[in-house]
Amino acid sequence: MRLGIDFGTTRTVVAGADRGNHPVLDFVDDAGDARGWIPTLVAERRGELRYGLDAVAVAEDPSFHVVRSFKRLLSSPHLGPSETVAIGGSAVAIGDLVTGFLGHVREAILKRSTLKPRGPREPEMVAVVGVPANAFAAQRLMTLDGFRKAGFTVAAMVNEPSAAGFEYTHRHRDTLTSRRDTVVVYDLGGGTFDASLVRMAGKHHEVVGTAGVNQLGGDDFDVVLAQVALAAVRMKLADLPARIAERWIEQCRIAKEALNANSRKIPLDLEAVLGPDAPKPEVNLPIAAFYEACTPLVEQSIEAMAPLITRASKAEVDGLDSDIAGIYVVGGASELPVIGRALRERFGRRVHRSPYPSAAVAMGLSIASDEAGDFQLVDRASRTFAVFREAGGGSEIVLDPIFAREEVLPVSEEPTVSTRSYRAVHNIGHYRFFECTAVDERGKPSGDMAVCRDVLFPFDPALAERADLDSIPVERRPGDGPRIVEHYSLDQNGIVHVRIRNADNGYERAYRIGG
């Protein structure tokens, strides 16, 4: 059983690879209704956790606390898999939260889906899974580990807009020519915005560049609508009790998703949420008021994507002797009519909207998982991976880039390798591994920045077995110390593996960055 799985912020979508077809799976909830996704949410009651479809079944039960869009927690660069977060009255490790939800997804595929297998043996689930193009190392690692611990065999992890590029080729092959073979994918999901410039030559896809905003998605548009609608009756979202605010935002989300190009007003039932405290039974918000209020969010996505359009228009920069075939709009939040309109007005390019924007990434991942399809992808790292080092005899700290942003990711299991070798001058090596969007000409980091891991390594052989290196002062010692070799490898999933070795005595330690 080969699958493409888009683990989304608000919805998780699964598509199957079936003899050249890539149907989106439907799932049956407790009410007997079928839907083409699993809601990405968790419900908690006195330590009991329920996920997805099971959480929906208890969403109206006041004894349960429901947390929607918990996947947004993964986008924080400061939270690793063992860090705990509050889910209702429970403290849950983020890694366990992800694994628990993905375990529910696996069970739903087996027991509640239109692909429900028949036979005495449980099939192996081989999946190509998606991750935001601008995901930090911790999110990539937690996603990969979560799928594997939940029982999936992960064939590959693909950046979400790159996957949508496969779906574009599958659906719009006739728009591509030898002189017009690049597409900019605009992917606005529930919690993140990603964009990729993809060159498509037959079944060979190459990502030329990426851009994005780690904390921008449909959830933000829902909050804007909730605030604007309440302002129309002189109320503030911040003044509502948490549970009522969540119900109001959920109603706004449903109303937003029902909008179309002919919508003129957004009807919202105040009384259903606020009860007798409602100043009036309902609000009929003019659509223009909502669009005006969310224009800054739309502009933020467009400004993030604009460098890709500029880059593609300067063919000589990247050797792209071609023009853009169009902008491909995907992601559940991109269904908002104002999105396509703003893109056409800003860039004057042809805008193609996927007929299944919420499922385009999952379908693209399914296409990538289909061995018979023979599609190939050359993807790139979206961030620079570096380490801070001493320089000038300890007088300054400099940033040493190990893998640059847009480093080509390996297309096979053979990783990209980088090494460093030197004589140690301290008793302990303190490595502060770091991610950033870019490094300027002065060697200074810029854009989204995060420390992704601190590592202490014993240069002094006498400290090799000590587990409390963080309690020992770092000392600079005279003369030459042991020869240290740092070995870095970048794998197909964009995850960096580090091995530090004392070459004099053979002692070494290995680390995965983000874990």
ABEGO torsion letter per residue (X at the ends): XBBBBBBBAABBBBBBBBGGBBBBBBBBBAAGBBBABBBBBBBBBGGBBBBEAAAAAAAABAABBBBBGAAAAAABAABBAABBBBBEABBBBAAAAAAAAAAAAAAAAAAABAABBBEABBBBBBBBBBBBAABBAAAAAAAAAAAAAAGBBBABBBBAAAAAAAAAAAAAAAABBAABABBBBBBBBAABBBBBBBBBBEABBBBABBBEBABBBAAAAAAAAAAAAAAAAGBBAAABBAAAAAAAAAAAAAAAAABBAABABBBBBAAAAAEAABABABBBBBAAAAAAAAAAAAAAAAAAAAAAAAAAABAAAAGBBBBBAEBBBBEAAAABAAAAAAAAAAAGBBBBBBABAAAAAAAAAAAAABAAAGBBBBBBBABBBBBBBBBGGGABBBBBBABBBGBBBBABABBBBBBBBBBBABABBBBBBBBBABBBAAGBBBEBBBBABBBBBBABAAAAABAAAAABBBBBBBEBBBBBBBBBBBBAAGBBBBBBBBAAAGBBBBBBBGX
